[in-house]
Amino acid sequence: MNYIYYMDVFFVFVFGAIFGSFLNVIVYRLPQLSHKTSSYKKFLYLCFPRSYCTSCKKTISIFDLFPIINFFT
């Protein structure tokens, strides 16, 4: 195996983790969209408000939104 193969695997892993984390937010917020009528409001609800802790309602910092960075900090 060469160096380029390992870099490809690394980047696929990192982007997969980031994409999976974003999909988790979408899946969590989609059931709450049933009362919103326009598609513009639905899009805004997926982007805003910022993510927060469900138990204490504190907003999550930018570093906690990236799963790989959050794991090492």
N, C-alpha and C positions, 0 to 999 in steps of 0.2 A: 504494500500500500504506500502511496506517496503522500506528500505534504498537502497537495491540492485536495485530495479526497478527504482528509481530516478537516480541512478548512470548510469544505462544502457541508460536511456533517455538522460541524459546529454552527454554521450560519442557519442551516435548516432547523436545528434544535432551538436556537435563540428566537428566530422569527416565528417558529411554531408555538413557542411558549407565549410570546407577545400576542400573537393572533388568537390563541386559545384563551388568554386572559380577557381580551376584548370581546370574544364571543360569549364568555361567561357573563359579562355585563349586559350584553344584548339579551341573552336568554333570561336573565333575572328581571330585566325591565319590560320585556314584551308583554307579559300578562297584565301589567299595570296600564297598558296603552288602550285598553278597551273603551275607556270613557273619553278619550281624546278623539275629536272628530276629524280635523284636517290633517293631511299628510305632513304639512310643514310643522305642526305642533308635535307630531309623532317623532319627526326627525330631531327636533330640538330636545325632546325628552330623552332621546337616546344619548345625546351629547351633553346636556345640562340637566339637572344640577350635577355638581361634581360628586364623585363616589364618596360614600361615608360609611362609618361603622354602623351596623344595624342595631347594636345594643346601646352604644353611648352617643350616637349621632354626631361624632366628631369627624370632620372631613379628613380624608386620607391624603397624605403628602404625595408629592410627585414621584418620589423614589419608591414608594410602596406600590405604585401602579405598575411597575415593571417587575415581573416575577423573578427574574434572574438577579437583578440588583437587590431586590428585597431579601432574597435568600442569603446573600453574602453580607448584608449589613446588620 
